[in-house]
């Protein structure tokens, strides 16, 4: 069985890009924890289509509902853990690295300014909008996971096999560093 890989990091740091690059390189199945959560939002009546849905008022409303009802996140994490443990997956997730004991765990680190630029160009929004959204999403998620699992998202990186600072690297350079790491650990 091939080990699974989890990619984590703050909003708009490049998790999806790196995860898809690793899935292609190692013939693994890619899964976005955020996409599974968006499907759960859809089941609750939200129109959660689009890559930038999390950054919309509806996406932020769903985040607020998750703060009130931890069942969304617990169900998501249970699904992701089960899939991860089967092997052969690359999953992006904010929580999975702290909930699993096996596999390869990669943290993508980047400054808030870098995430703002990435979101600004990716989602075609102003710098101030991107800054506020990335900051609010990070802060709310950090508080949510502290309350739910008692870990410090973004501060406690002790569970990771490697930490890659993305600030001064191109997307391809980050993918290349991640590939090199995975080759050593597979």
Secondary structure, 3 states (H helix, E strand, C coil): CCCCEEEEECCCCCHHHHHHHHHHHHCCEEEEHHHHHHHHHHHCCCCCCCCCHHHCHHHHHHHHHHHHCCHHHHHHHHHHHHHHHHCCEEEECCCHHHHCCCCEEEEEECCHHHHHHHHHHHHCCCHHHHHHHHHHHHHHHHHHHHHHHCCCCCCCCCCCCEEEECCCCCHHHHHHHHHHHHHHHC
